[in-house]
Amino acid sequence: MNAKHLITALVLAGIAGHASELHWQNGEWVGGHFVGAEAGHVIWRTPMFSEDFKVRMDVLKRVNRFKTSVKTDEPFSIRLADGSRLFGSITGLDAKTLSVKSARFGSIQVLRDAVMSMQRLKAEGTPFPALTGTNGWIESGSERAAQKIKENLWRMVPGAALQQVGWNHRVSLPVQAPKLVEMQFTLNSSVRPEFKIELKAPDQERMIVETWVDDVVLQGRVFESVQKLSDDARRITLTLFWNRETGRCAIYGADGRKLAETSKPPVDTAETVPEVKAGEKKVAARAGGGLFGALVGVVQGAVQMRAEAVVQAQQGSASGASDVNPTGLTLLNKGPDLTLEALRIREWDGTLPKDITDVRPRIELTDGHYLKAQAVRADATALTVRELNGRETQLPWDKVLAVEMVKDPSPFFQAASPLTEMWFTDGEWVNGTLLQVRNEVATFKTTFSAAPVNFKIDQLHHLQFIGFETDSQEIDLTKLDALTINKNVLHGTLDASGDAQPRWKPVGALKPVAMTSAGEMEITRAVPEQPAGLRSEALFYLQEGDVVPGRLRAIDAKQVDLESDVASVKHLPAEQLQAIQFGGASLNLDGFEDPGWQQVRGGAEQVQRTGKADLGLNAGGSWGHPTFMQVNEINFNLLNNGFSALRVRLYCDGINPAEPSTNLLFGHMGSEVCFGLETNGAQMDRQFRQQSTGAMPIRIAITENTVEVFFNGVSARKIVLNPKMRSGSGIIIEPFSLWGNGEREVKIAAFSARIAPGRVAVPLVDARAKEHALTVPRFRKEDPPQHALLAANGDLLRGVIEAATAEHFAIRSGLETIQVPRNRVKAAVWLIKPADAISAAFEARDKEGVPPVITHWLLLNNGGRLGLKVDRFAEDAVFGTSTLLGNCRVPLAQIYMIRSTTPPDNAAMLALREWKLKFAPEPVLPESGGQSSPLLNQDAKTFKLPLLAGGDFDLAKEKGKVIVLDFWATWCGPCIKSLPQMLDEMSAFDPQQVRFIGINQAEDKETVKTFLETRGWKFEVALDASQRVGQNLGVEGIPHTVVIGPDGKVAYVKTGYEPDGAKQVAEAVKKLLKK
């Protein structure tokens, strides 16, 4: 690992390792260190930037500090009218204030009227006095372990409550249940609460309160419906008293009245579940065992279905609950969400109260009794209360469990927006206005204190920013630049201020900050309505990964001459080139205005342009563009025409519908629109449907490997492309016969398209043609081809570029130098010579050395990419140098991405690199008869070639005959020895049944004609100048003979010369004629 990579790893590890996180309203976040806050903004430090940055609170969502939970050491929890909850010691109480002291905020005076209650957090005989956040709670259950969920599903919410969003998740608290226990809890939900709460003792005794439909049922030694919940019920408060030894159990409701009471003697441990018979409406009681026991109660008014459901639940609980729920308290959420607002577990004296008062003010004592009394005054040791009869009593604080001050909070103490919520890891929670954070101390202005309160934040869990109004409209992220570091995305604005590193201004930041020089960084520029410099006349692909936009001036054996607007280089060594790709004229994306759009089928009646972006197609009509698939987005509206279907063919071979393409099918049935991909049988697969009676806006998003279709902004499907789904860059739009209903009129409107910056059309290369071009025949080993020219239609010509200008290429192919107009060439590729292992080792050694210093990669709108040592990011351009390209100046408006590391190759680079030649394998030995050819018994690909004597030979028209194709050339000695024998053998057959064609390989007409006249040979000769037909029929060496049967299938293949080779071919022909 070199030094730069080591620094990068350390920086990224530093970002990932920071516990603190800064979250924006738009969902983005960055790790780092919370430095402080002041005057409506947060100060943040991150390894991404070399200096702290300040960002406004109105764009922020929260600051996360520590995600762990701890237990407070303070003795009291004080609930305030604004929702805040303070932990501390009570040192005094008078008519106006409550004096509280804690290690976190020191001594403060809380306005008495803001105090709702005081709850003791530590008391003898009270295993769990009150909720204090998530400390001690454990998410449990087999489904949790199976899913391996990393984030906590149960979370702390205001009031130190626990909340869970999501079905069927449980949380447990390992608490020791006394022999005589009182448990009180309050639950709420956004819907009717659905829950199961279980208290389990070490001896496996348990008590369960659970909802079934609208019933709240009690399970233990009894099973009974104790309460019904209305459909609009959202909160439930219950108090349970349980004698584990006698089985006595009582349950009280939110109003303090007793709902149910049972008392059953202990029973054995054998578990019995009753049988529910058809038609029964009661669940009979039978002897049982364990705490569950048998069913002894009835579900009052329940129908048989509910009874059966309850029994099934009983069976499930008896068989599996002990394996899931640990000793202590377990809470299961059975609905969409559930919040545990309050919980208390303490010893019970065994005497049931007549009712449980909820009157306020009141005093709750640690021995379980209640006093209907009001707190009058207090000091650090005792509380003085006044009962209803006016008598005052002094109570030591260690005898006081809770002090309830008022029932309903006063609106006067509600904090006004904007406000900040401050949470601590022990559950303490403060609501107010954040004035500042300095030196790990947060200063808050609150409604419960006349003076600002200072809090130490060494155990801060998070800050939440609520109710801030931005001073601007909603931020449109599509109009902002995006910074990506370690897969974290942060939108903002690139600031080029003349430094060697770019500066970045995050959303809401007060000013730009300098970026660090280490780390894997990527900046993606916002795409303007009219991106600059989308086209380049040529792109020069270099061995080191640079792609230089420019203009070709000349090519010779040693170098390539060019001009570039971004680089000072004028000459490039030939060995540095991988390829040159040429661009055409820019597409006109305004509707159908580009001149490439044309009728594919039909006439004026079948294809009707009703506007520059509107199109009407009738049965038999289609509309296409041969090179349109350079775009990355297509938009149009599919109009409601009663019943119509549209096929959009993407990646066609020009406007040829017969070649492979990606066919998208759309149907509009008047009230519904459907979409699918065309499958075999011309039908729609995996239909996506959406209701619509009007025009349906359709967007087709295109990347190099995917096509995603959207209906009115909703993703209908994302399609991953494979090579069989495209053969070119064309598009065809046409009606479609959906479900056998025939083609019907279809109309589209508002057609438009976009080209993404940096997107370059991938040169079309037929895979077999490429393979053939890279295979060097044995006779060419000493003089292999050096270049390949690619045409727009995928045709390929290999040879040696002897010269080139801005107007044409001169390429020597075989023995002939061919002049090719530059406008017919889409790319020129430098071929890599075959090399043995020793040569490859020497070449690798020669390439070793000190790599060039590259600080940034600049990716351009026109497909260019430059690796530079950047000197400065100026306001209008980036200045830098390159060992090969010299001084460079790149206009900032033409850059769509800036990276600190080498970017991955795009599809065009992959298509144009690694054109490595290979030597042809030794031909099939003559004695094998060539019968190992993969073409055997396959349909011969049809072709049409010009004949030497005039006219054409069209294989498609020769069905019913035996066709013998003999591939040869005038310079081929074995061919010259083979041909006379082949002519003699073929002359014995009836020309109406057998046709013999000699296919000459890559020689000009005059050369072939002179050769035949000299020897006096007379037979039909077809000219395969490009060797395309030879490639398709597997010609790797000559002579090569292919025999095609009357059914059009390849019946015999032979390569090479042997004395009786012609006789072998004749025997194969005779066998075909006998069939």
N, C-alpha and C positions, 0 to 999 in steps of 0.2 A: 504494500500500500504506500503510495507516494505521499508527500507532505500535504498536498492539497486535499487528497481524499481523506487523510487522517483528520485534518481540520474540519472538513465537511461532516464527517461522522461524529466528531465531538460536538459540533454545533447542533446537529439534528438530535443527538442524544440529549443535549441540554434542553432543547425545546420540549422534547417528549417527556423529560423527567420532571419538569416543573409542575408542582401541584396546582398553582394558580392558573386560572383561565379567565380571559376577558371575552364576554359574549355580546354580540351586536343583536339588534332587533331583527335583522335580516337572516339570522340563523348562523352567521359566521362567528368564528372564535379564534383566539390565538393564545398560546401558552406563554408563561413568563412570570413576572414578579409585580405584585401590586405595590407600587411605590407610595401612592397617596392620592388625595383628591382635594380640590378647592374650587370655589367659584363656579360650580356647575359643570366641572369636568374631572375626569379621572386621569391620573398619571401612571403610565405603564412602561415596564422595561421588558424587552424580549431580545434574545440573541439574533432575531431577524434584522434588528436595526442597531446601529452603533450609538444611538442616543435614546433617551427616554422620549416618549411621545404623549401628547395630551389629546384626549378625545372627549367630546361633549356627552353628557349623560343622556340627553334626549334621544340619541341614536343607539344607546346601549340597553341591553336587557339585564345583564347581571355580571357580577364578579364572583367567581368561585375561588375559594381559598383552600380549605381542607375538606376532604370528603369523609374523613373518619368521624366517629362519634365517641364522646366521652361522657362520664357521669359527673354531674355537678357535686361539689362538696358543701354547697350552701344549704342552710336548713329550711328555707321557705321559698315557695313560688308565689309571686304576686301577679295576679291577672288584672290588667288595666282596661279602661273603657275603650281605648283605641285599638285594642287587640294585642298590645304588647304584653310580654310576660317576663318579669324580672326575677332573678334568683338572688337571695341575700339574707342577711340577718336583720330582724326588726329591732330598732334601737329606741323607737319612740312613736307615739301617736297622740295627736291633739285634735282640736276642732277643725284645723285647717290642713294639716300635713301629716304624712306618714314618713317617718325617718327610717331609711334603709341603708345598710352598709354591705358592701361586697368587695372581694378582691379585684373584681373587673371594673367597677365604676366608682369605687370609693364610697363616700357618704353623700347621699342626696336627699332632698326633700321632695316627696311625691305629693301632689295635691290630693287631699283626702277624697274629694268628690270624684276623682278619676279612678279610685280603687274599687274593683269589683269583688275581689276575694283574696284571701291569703291561705295558702295550703302548705301544711308541713310536709317536707320531703323525707324526713327520717323520724320514725316513731316505733317504739317497742311494741311488738305484737301486730305490726302492720308491714307485711312483706312488700307490699307495693302501694305506697300512699297516693301517688299521682304520676301521670305521664310527664316525662321530661325528654322528649325527642326519641331518637331511634336507638339510644344506647341500651344494650342488653337484649335487644330483639334479634331474632335469627330467622332469616327466610329459609323455609324447610319444605320438604315434600319431594317425592320422586320425580315429579314433572320438572322441578327446578333443576335437579341434577342432570336429567336427560337433556334439557335444552342448553345447559351450560351458559346461562344468561349472565353476563358480566355486570350490567348495571343493576342497582337496587330497584326492585319493583315496588316495595313499600318505601315511602318517603315521608319526610317531615314537612308539615304544612303549618300555617299560622296557628298559634295557640299550643304549640308543642304536640299537636295531634299527629297521628299516623294515617296516611292515605295510600290507597292502591288502586290503580286504574288497569283493568284487565281481568278476565275471568279466571277463576279456579287457581288462585295463588294464595298461599298461607304464610303466616308469620307466627313464631312462637316465642314465648318468654319463659325461661327456666326459673320458675318461682316455686317455693315450697308452700303448698296449701296446708293451713292448720287443720287440726281435727274438726274444729268448729270454725267455719269460714263464712265471711260476708264478702260478696263481690258485687260491685256496682259498675256499670259501663253505659256509655252513650255512643251510639253509632248513627251516622247519617250517610245518605247517598243522593245522587241526582235523580234516581228513580226509587221505587219502593225497595227498601233495604233487603238484600238477600245475603245471608251469612250463616256461619256455623261457628260457635265459640265453645270451646271445650276446656274444662279445668280438670287436670289429671294428677292424681296423687302417686307417690312412689309405689304404693301397693296395688297399682293399676285401677283403683277406684276412680270413677270419673263422673262428671256431670256435664251435660251438653244442652245448650240452647241453640235451636236451629230453625230456620224458616223453610217451610214447604208450601209453595204457591203463596197464599196469603195468610197461612197459619204460622204462628210462632209456637213451636213445640218444645216441651221439656223432656229430655231423655236422661234417665239415671236408673234408680230403682223403679221409676215410673216412666210412662210415656204418655204425655197428655198435651192437648192443645190448650195453651194458656192465654192466647190473645190473637185477634185477627187484625191484620193491617189493611187499611183502606188503600185504594189505588193511588190516592194523592199523599199517602204517608211518606215522609222523607227522613224522619228522625225517630229513633227509639231509645228510651232509657229504661233499664231494668236493674233491679237489685235482687240478688239471690242470697238466701241463707241456707247453709247445708251442714248437716251433722253427718260426717262421713261414717261414724260408727253405727248410728241408729237408722240412718237412711232418711231422717226427717229433712224435708226440703220445702222452702217457700219462696215464692217469687212475687215481687212488687213492681208495679208499673211506674210510669213517669209522674203520675199524680200522687204517688205515695201510697196508693191502696193495694191491698193484697189481691193478686190475680189467681193464685193457686197454692195449695199446700198439700203435701203428701207425707205419709209416715209409714214405712214398711220395715219389718224386722230384717235382720241380715239373712241372706240365703246362701246356698252353696255356690260353687263356681261354675257349675254346669250351665251352659248357655242353651236356651231353647227359644226357637222362633216359631210363632203360631202360623198355622195354615189358614190362608184366606180362601174361603170357598166361594164359588160363583153365586152372585146374588146377595151375599152378606153385606150389610151396611155398618156392622160393628166389628171391631177387632177385639176378640175375646181375650181376657186375662188368663195367663197360665203361669205356673211356677217357672222360674228361670234362675239364672245364676249370674255372677259378676255384677258390676254396677249397672250394666244394661238390663239384665234380667229379662223377664218375659213382659209382654204387653199387658198392662193391668188397667189401663184407662181406655177411653174411647175418644175419637176425634169427633167432637160434637158437630152434627150437621154435615159431615163430610160425605161425599159420594164414594162409591166403591173404588173408583179409579184412584182417588187420593189415598184411600186406605192401603191399596196395593202398593202405591209408590212409597208410602211410609214404611211398609214391611220390607220392601226391597232395600230401602235406605238402612233399616235396622240390621238387615242381614249383611249389607256391605260394611256397616260400621263395626259389627261384631267380628267380621273376618279380617278386615284390613286396617282398621284405625290404629290398632296397637303397633303396627309396623311403621306408621307414618308419623303420628304425633308423639313427641317426647313428653316427659314429665313436665308439668307446669301448665301454662295457658297457651292455647293455640287458637288463632283466629283465621278462618277461611273466608275469602270473598267469593261468593257464588254469583255475583251480578257484575255489571259493567264497571262499577267503581264502589268503593267503600272507604269511609273515614272513621277512625276511632277517635272521638273527641275527648273522651274521659274514661279513666279506668282506676279503680281502687280495689285492692284486696287486703283484708285485715281479719284479725281474730274476731269471733262472735261469742257473746256470753251465753248463748243457748236460748235466750228469751226472745221471742218474736215480738216486734213492735206492732201496736195497733195499726199504725200507718207510719210512713216516712215523710216527715214534713219537708216541703221545699220552700217554706216561708223564708223571706229575707227581710231584715237581717236575722242571722242565727249563728250560733257557735256550736261546732261539732267537737266533741271531746275524744280523747284517745281511748276511753273505755267503752266507746260505742254510743254514748248518750248525746242528746241534742239539747241545747238551751235556746229558747226563743228569746234572744237577747241581742242588744246592740253594743258594739265596741265603743267605749267612751274615751279611754286614754290607755297609754301603755308606756313602759320603759323597756330596757333591755332584758328585764327579768320576769315581768308579769304583765298581764292584760286585765284591765278593769272593764267589766261589762255591766249594763243596766238591763234588768229583766222587764217584762211587761208591767209588773206591779210597782216599778220604780226602784226596786232594791238593787243596789250595786254590789257586785261580787268581784273579788280579785282572784284571777286564775294564773298560776305559774305557766309560763309558756310551754313547758314540757308536758302539760296536761291538755294543751290545745292542739287539735288536729287540723281544724279549718275555721276560718272566719269568713262568713258570707256577708258582704256589706250591702250591696244593692242587687236587685234582680235584673233590671234592664239598664244598659249603658246610656249615659247622657250624650245626645248628639253634639253637645258643646265640645266634647273631648275627641271627636272624630277628626283625624288628621286630614287636611285638605291636600289635593294634588297640586304640584308634583311631590311625590314623597319617595323615600327610600326605606326598604325593609332590610334590617340587619339581623342575620341569623348566626348563632354560635353552635359549635359542635355538641354542646350539652343540651340544646333545645331552647336556650334563652333567645328571646325574639323582641326586637325593638322596631317601632314604626315612627317615622318622622322625617324631618328635613336634614339631609347630610350637609353640614357646613364645611367640614374639612376632614382630611385624614393626614396626620403628620406624626412621624416617629412612632408608628404602630399604635396611634391613639386616634379614634374617630370621635368627632364632636357632632352631636345631634341637637337640633332644636325640636322639642317634643311638646305635646299638649298636656302631658302629665307633670311637667316641671316648669317652674317659672324661669329657671336659668338653664342654659345649655348643659348637656350631660356629656361627659367624656367617658369613652369605653376603650379599654385595652382590647386590641384585636388579635392577640397572639393565638386565640382559638376561634377565629372567625371562620364560619362555614361558608357564607356567601352574602353578598349584597344584591338586592333586587331593586331595579329602578322602575317605578310605576307612575303612570299618569303624566309623563312629560309630553309637552306639545312641541313638535319640531317647528323650527322657523322656516321650513320649506315644505314643498309638496312631497308626497311619497317618493322615495328614492327609486329611480329606475336603474336597476343593476346592469341592464343591457347597454346603458350609455356610459358605464364606468369601466375603467381598466380592472384587470383581475391579477392579483399576485398569488402565486402558488409556491409554498415552501413545505416540503415534507408532507405533501398531499393536503395541506390546509390551504383553503382559498380565502383570500382577503381582498374585497373590492375596494377600489379607491382611485387615485389619480397618479399617473407617472409624472414626476417633476424632473425635468432636465435642466439642471442649474449650472452646468459646466464642470462637474466633477467626473472622476473616472468611474464612479459608481452611481447608478441612478438613485434618486430620492423618491420616497413614496409618501403619499398623503392618504391614510386610511379614511373610510367614511366617517365624517364627523370630527376628524382631527383638526387641531387649530393651525398646524403648519406641517409641511413635508419634513420627513426625517431621513437621514442617510441610511442606506442599506449596508449590511456587512458584506465583506468581500468573499466570505466562505459560505458554504451551504448550497444545496440544490435549489436554485431559484428559477422561477418562470414567470414572466409578465406577459399577459395577453391583452393587447390593446382593444379598446372598444371599437366596434365596426361603425364607421360613419355611413350616412346615407349614400354617399358617393366616394367609396374608397379610392385612394390615389394609386396610380401605377399598377393596375391589375394585370397588365399584359406586358410581356417582353418579347421582342422579336426572336430571341434565342436564349436558351438556358444552357450553360456549359457546366456539365457535371464532372467534378474533379475527384481524383483518387482519395484525397483526404477528407471528403465529405462536403466540401464547399460546392454551392451551385451559384454560378455567376451569371446574372442577367446581362445581356449585351447584344451586339450585332456581329455576325460573322463577316470577316473581310477576306480571309484566304486560308487555305490549308496546303501544306506541303509535307514532305516526308519527315521533317524535323519539328515543325511547330504549327500552331494555330494562331492566326492573327485575328484580333477582335477589338471591338470598342465597347466600353462599358461606362454608364453614367455614374456608377458607384465605386469603381475601382480604377486605379491608374494604370494597371497592367495592360500592355498592348500585345504581348506575345506569350503564349503558354506552351511549354514543352509538350510534344505529342504524348510522351509517356505519362504525363499527368492527367490526361483526359480519360474519362470513362465513356462519355457520350455527349452529344449535342442534341437538344430537343428544340424544335422550331414551333412557334405558336402561330396561329392563324389570326384572322381579324377578330376583334372583340365581338361577342354576341350582343345583339340588341335585345335586352330583357324586358322591353316595354311591350307587354302583350305578345301578339304574334307578328310583330313588325320586323323581326330578323329575316333577311332574304333567304335563309336556309329553310324556312317553313314552306311546305309544298303539299299538294294533293298526292296521296299514295294510291288510293282507289277512288273511283267515281268521278263525276263531273260537277258542274256548277249546281245541279239540283241536289246532289248528295252531300256536298261540302259547302257550307254557307258561312262566310265571314260577316257577322252582323255588327261588328265594331272591332277596334284594334285588339281588344282583349276578350272578345266574345265569339263563340263558335257554335254552329248548329250542324249536326251530323245526322243524315238519314241512312237507312239501310243501304249497304253497299259503298258507303263513303268512309274514307279515313284520311287523317292529316298527320304529317310527320316532319321530322327534322333529323338529318343524318348525323349531326355532331352536337346535339343539344345537351348530352349528359356530362357536360363540364360543370353544370350547376350543382349547388348543394341544397337547394330548396325550390319546390314548386308549389304554387298556391292557385286555387281556383274554386269557384262555387258551382256545385252540381245542382242544376235547377230541377224543380218539381215539374215533371211532364206527364204525370199520371202513373205511368209505368215505363221505366227505361233503364238500360244497363250500359255501362261504359267500361271499355277495356283500355288501360294505359300500359303500353309495352315500353319498358325501360331497358336500356343497354342493347338495343337492336344492332344488327350489322347494317349500319346505314339506315335505310328505310325498307330493308328486306324482312318481311314478317316470317319467313321460313326458317331463319336461323335462331339459335337460342336467345331468349330474353327473359326478363322478370316481368311477369304479366299481373298487374293489379286490376281487380274486378270491383266495380262499384254498381250498386243497384239502388234506384229510388222508386219505392212503391207507393208514393203518394203520402203516406203517413209514417213511413219508416225508411231509413237508409241502411244498407248493409255493405259490408266489405269483406273480401277474402282474396287469397292468392289462387291463381288458376292452376288447376291440377290436370293430370291426365284425364281425358274425357271432356275437356273444356267445361269443367265445373268449378264452383267456388268452394274452397276448403275453409274450415274453422271460421265460420261467419261471425263477424262483429256487427251488432245491430244497435241503432240509436234512433229514437223517435224524432221525427221531423216532418212537418207539413210544408215547409218552405225550402228555400235554397240552403244547401248544406255546405258550409265552408270547409274545404279540405286542404290540408297541408301535408306535403310529402317531404320529409327531411332525409337528406342523402349524405352518407359519409362514404369513405373508401370501401367499407365492407358491410354496411347496413343500409336498409331503407326502412324508415318509420313513418306510418300513416297516422294522421290526426284528424278527428272529426270535431270541428268546433272547439279546438284546443285540447280535446281528450284523446290520449293515445289509443288507437285501435289495435295496433300491432307493430312489433319491431321484427324485421325480417333480416336474417343474416345471409349474406350472399355467398354463393359458391361459384366456381368457374363455369359450371353448366348453366348459370342463370344470366350470362352475358356473353355477347359475341362482338360488341362494338359500342359506339357512343351515340346511337340513334334513339329516337323516341317516336312512337306511333300512337295516336289517339283515335279510337274508333268505337262504333256501337258494338254490342255484344249480345248474343242470344242466350239470355239467362233462363235456366230451367226449361229450355226447349220452346220458349215463347217467340223465337225469331228476333232478328235485329229490328229495333224500333228507334224512332227519332230520339236523340239525346242532345241536350244543350248544356254548355258550360259558359260561365261568365267570369269576369275579373281575373283572367289568367295572368300570372306573373311568376318570375323566378329570380333567384339570387345566386351569386357566385361568392363563395367564402374566400376571404383573403388567403393567399398561399395555396389554394387548390389548383392543381395542375392536372389536366386530362392525362390519363394513363395511356401510353402508346399501345395500340393493339398489336399483339403478336400471337400468331397461331402457334400453339405449343409444338405441333409436329414440324411446322416450318422452322421454328427456332432450333429444335433438336437436330434437324437435318443440316441447318446452316452451321451448327457447331461441330458437326462430324466431318473430320478431314479424311478424304479418301486416301488409300495407300499411295496412289500415284502423285498426291499433292503434299506429301510429308515434308518435302524439302522447300516447298513454296506455298505455305498455308495462307488462306485469306486473312486479312488484317482488320477489315471493317465490314459492317453490315448497314445497309440503308433500309429504313422502315418507311413504308408508304402508309397513307391514311387508312386504307382498307385492310391493312395487315400484311400486304405483300412484302417480301423481303428479298433483297439482293445483296449477296456477299461478294467480297473481292478486296481490292486494294484501292483506296482513294489516292489517286495520283496527283490530283489538284482539285481545288474548289475555290469558288468566288461567291460573291453575294447572289449571283444569278444561277449558277449550275455546279454540279459535281461531275468530275471525270473519274470514273471508277473502272478499273480493269477487272473483268470477271472472265475467268478462263483465259482465252487468247485474244479477247476483244476488249477494247476500252470503250465504255458507253458514256454518253453525255446524258445526265439526268437533270432536268430543270429543278432548281432548288424548291420551287413552290409545290413540287410533288413529294418532297421528302419531309416526313414528320420527325425523324430522328436519325442520327448517324451514331453507330455504336462501335467502340474500339474493342476488338476481339482479343482475348488473352491467349497467348500461345500455350500449347500443351507443354508440360515440363515434367521431367523425371524427378525423383526425390532429391538427387544431388543438386540439380539446378535450382529447385525450389528452396533448398537450404541456403545456397549462396545468395539468392534473391532476398530471402528473409534477413540474412546478415547485412546485406547492403542497405536495407531499409532501416536498420537499427540506428539509433542516434538520439540526440536530445530533441524531444518533440517541441514544436513551436509553442510559444506562450499564447494561450487563448484565454481571455478573461470573460468574453461573452460571445454567444451565438445570436446573430440577428436574422430573423426569418421575415422575408419580404412578401408583400401582397402578390407579387408576380410569380412566386414560386422560388425565388432566389433564397439562398441561405449562406451567410458568411461567418466564419469563425475568426474573430479579431481580438487583438490586444487593444481594448478601447482606451483612448487617451482622454476623451471627455464626451459627456452627454450634453450637447448644447441645446439651445431652445428650439432650433429648427432641424438639427441633424446630429448624427452620431459620427464622431471622428475616431479612426483607429488605423492600425497597420496589420499587415499579413505578410509573412515571409514570401509567399508566392504571388500575392495580389498587389503588394506595395501599399501605398497610402490609399485609404478608403474614406469616402464621405457618403453617408447614407441618409437621405432625407427622413426625418422622423415620421412624416406622414405616410411613408411607404413601408414602415415596419409594423407588422402585426403581432410579433412575439419576440421577446428577449429572454434568453436562457443563459444560465451560468454553466450548464453542462451540455454535452453533445446531444442534439435532438435525435429522436428515432427517425429512421428512414421513412419517407412517405412512399405511397404506392408507385409513383413514377420512378423514384430512385431504385426501388426493388426490381422494377421491370427492366431497368437499363443497366444494372450492375451484374457482375459475375457472368459475363458472356464468355465462358471459358471453352476453348476448343478442346476436342478430344479426338484421338485417332480412331478411325473406323476399325471395328473388330475384323478379324480375318473372316472372309466370306464363307458361307456354308459350303462344305466340301461337295464336289459334284456327285459323288456316289450316294450322298444322302438325298439327292433329288430336290433339295430345297424345301422339303415338306415340313420343316419346323417353323415356317412363316406364320405369324399370328393373323395374317390376312385370310388364311384358308377358311373357306365356307362362310366368309363374310361378304356382305354386299359390297361390290366394287363402287367406290365413290365416282360418280359421273363427272365427266369433263368434256370440254370442247377445245380442240387444237387446230391451228391452220395446217393444211396439207401443202407439201412442197409444190405439187402440181396445180394448186389452186383449190378453193373451197375449204370446207372444214370437216374434221372428223368429230362426230358427236356421239359419245358412248351411249347416252341415254336413248338414242334412236336405234340401237343395235340389238335390242332385246330379241331373243329367239335364235340368235346366231352364236357360234363359238368364236370368240375374239382372242387372237394371239397378239400380245403386245411385246415387242422386242426392243429393249432400251439399249442404245448404242451411241458411239461417237466415232468420227473419222480418225482420231488419233489413237483409238483403242485397238491394240494388236489382237487380243483375243476376240474382239468383236468382228474384226475383218476375217479371222479364221472361221468364225462361227456362221457368219451370214450366208455364204454360198450354200452350205449344207442345209441351213434353215429354209432357204428359198426353194431348194430341191424338194424337201419333205412337204412344204406347204403347197407346192404346185399340184400335188396329187388330190387335193380336196376341192370340192365344189365351192366356188366363190360365193354362191348363194347361201351356203351353210357355214362356211369358215372364212373369216376375214383376217388377214395378216397385216399388221401395221408396225413398221419400224419407227420408233420414237427417238429422234435425235435429241441429245442432251446439250443444250446451251451453246449451240453453234449457229452461225449466221447462215442464211438461205443460200448465198452464193458458194460458200465453202462446201456445203453438202451437195449442191447441184453439180459442181465441178468434180467432186470426188466420185459420184455415181456415174457420171458420163464417162470419166476416164476408165472405169472398170466395166462399163456396160451393164451395170445391174439395174433392173427395172422392178420396183415394188413401191407400194404406197409408203410414203414417209411423212410423219407428222413432226412438227417443230415445237419442242418443249423448251423454249428459250429461257424461262425462269426456273426450270426444273421443278415447278410446283407439282406437276402430275407425277413425276418420279418420286418426289417426297411422299405424296399421298399413297403411293403403291410400294413403299418400302425400299426404294432403290438406294443402296449404299455402295454399290460397285457394279461395273458393267463388264461383260454383257449380263443382262437381267431380263428374264422372260416371265411374263404373267399370262396365264390362260384363264379366260372368263367364260363360264358356261352360259347356255341359253337362258338360264334363270337370273343372270346378272351377278352371280356369286363367283368369287375367286376359287377356281378348282385346282390350280397347279401353279407353283412358283419355282423358278430355277435361277440360281446365280452362278456365274463363272462358265468357263469353257471346258469341254471334254469332247473327245472325238465322236462319241455317239450321243452327244447332248441333243442334237436336232431330232434324232430318232425317239428319244425319251419324250420330247415335247409332242411328236406326232402320235405316239401311243396314248398320251393323255387326251389328245383331241379325239382319237378314235373311240375311246371309252365314253366320252361325252356324247358323241353322235349316236352311240348304240342305246343310250338311255331313252 
